[in-house]
Every structure is written in C-alpha cells, then in structure tokens.
C-alpha cells in the first residue's frame, strides 16, 4: 500500500478517469495548470539523457540547456495516465555526471545549442528528485557514459578518410583494432555505474515502480542508407552499420540485465522501431540523422553553431541521431504499456 491508502494502480486509474481532458491534450506539458485532487495523482519522476528528454523535438524547454521536449515520453505518459510529473531528464546526461552526481555546465549542450551569455549552470543530480513518496520512476541512460556520440563521430571520420576500406569503424573497435580495449573498458565501467545507479534509485524511492528504458533502433537495416546523406548517417560506411547496430543491442542487453537484477521493468523500444531507423524516409523514419529537419509542433529553431554550419547537408539543425517526433511517440507507447503492466 502507498502512503495515500490505496495501491498506485488504483490511484492511477482514478486519476486517469478524472483527466480525460489531459489525455486529449497529451502533447501539452503534464505539469501545466493546477490539477484537481493533486494528492490522488501518483508521483512520477523521469530520469535520463537526450533520448528521454526528446531533444530537438518541438516544443522544447530553453531555460537550462537540457532541451526537454513537451512531447517526450515523460510528458506524454504523465498526461495519458494522470501522473504528477517531475521531469529532470537532460541532454548529454551520463550515469554519473547527470543522474548520480551533478551535471557540469561543460556537459550541457542544448538545444539551444548556442548557450546564453555566461553559459549554462551546473545541474543537481537527477536522483535528488526522488523521494520515499515517488510512485513511478523511469530512467533512460547509458549511451553517453558508453561514449556512443564519440564512437559515431569516429565512424564518420574514418568513413570520410578511408575510401578503400569497407568497414573502417568496425575494424577500429573490434578484431584487435586500436579502439577495442577502450570500448571494453567503457562497457566494464558502465556496468559498474549502472549497478550503483539502480541501488541508489531503490534507496531513494523504495516504494516506486522502476522502469529502465532501452534505446530505439537506429540502423537495424543498412540497405536503405546512402553514403554522404547527412539526414541519415553522413559518411559512416554501410559496412559499419551492422556493427553500430550490434553495439546498441549490447548496450540494451546491459540495461535489461541491470533492470532484472533490481526487479525493475525493462522497456524495449528497439523491437517496435526496427522498421523505422535512420535510413528510412517519410513517416517510416522515426530517427533524426546527423543533420536533419526538425519535427514537432511550433516554430522553434536551433541556430547552428560554427561546427554544425561546417557540415554539408540542408537540415535545419545538427540533430545527431536522436528520435524525432514519431520516435518519441513510439517510446511513449512502450513506456505507458510497461507502467500499466508493472502496476498489475
């Protein structure tokens, strides 16, 4: 039983039934307005990185550089299920520098990509938002701690400078390549950090239902990718795409393992998105490329910084391989289903 005197699922059902107007406006921030019977709404805290924050999907917050979208799965799920949301997700967050400890200003990248005069401020640890009264926790984290961004950048560089190699990035990070030991060390450290993170979450929110959210498919099928298209994967060689996919699958497997060790729910967003990777087009594409046109409601733009302007391509912003609006909607479907199931 919760501190409110009824199971979280019962309160969730009551709140959902009383908030049909919120459901109808699921894209609006869940925290807007003053909800009736606030005490009956289960408390939901969302932790995570840019994939959970929904960066570059309009409308996004601009005050702290985290780029949280009002369409991200924390906001949509809270609106649909009648939960009281605290969303502390942030682009570029890591397991340590972000969730467990402060996220330094030097690791806050927006949007807005160009920071305000004086720069951003350090952010408190995301776990500080958890309390003994928290009913639901979602956490989507690990890619930045692993170094997925630098890995993709290395693949871009090697693809552009190795015209006669079919899979230069694969060779660099495996089969005795120069980056293999580094990558194995990254996975070892990440495993340790995730274990500590799950322990801390359980300590700070002992009564909460916890869901660990995996990463959606980026490039499960390389057949549709075109070298040099920056709204896809730019100069990443087609021969390297199966390895990038295997890297993501390995990361998701680690997240699933750590969720199981702490009796948390693992949310698979990869499986439902396998036909919707970065190489697709139109409505079938649920993933931004390296430099792409923005999606979502409104007219927000992200003026490119100098590095972004130097990239070829006609995309509005350097979105650097994140879920677009349709990708956020997929995450929402999977997380909402998982939270409902975990409350049964």
Secondary structure, DSSP 4 states (H G I P E B T S, - for coil): --TTSS-HHHHHHHHHHTTHHHHHTTTS-TTSS--TTGGGSPEEEEEESHHHHTTTEESB--SSS---BTTSHHHHHHHHHT-EEEE---TT-BTTBBTTB-B-GGG---SSSSPPTT----B--GGGG--TT--EEEEE--HHHHTHHHHHHHHHHHHHH-TT-S-HHHHHHSTT-TTHHHHHHHHHHHHHHHHHHHHHHHHHSTT-EEEEE-PPPS-S-GGG--TTBTTTTBT--HHHHHHHHHHHHHHHHHHHHHHHHTTPEEE--SGGGTTSSTT--GGG--B--SSB--EESS-------HHHHTS-S--SB---S-B-HHHHHHHHHHHHHHHHHHT-
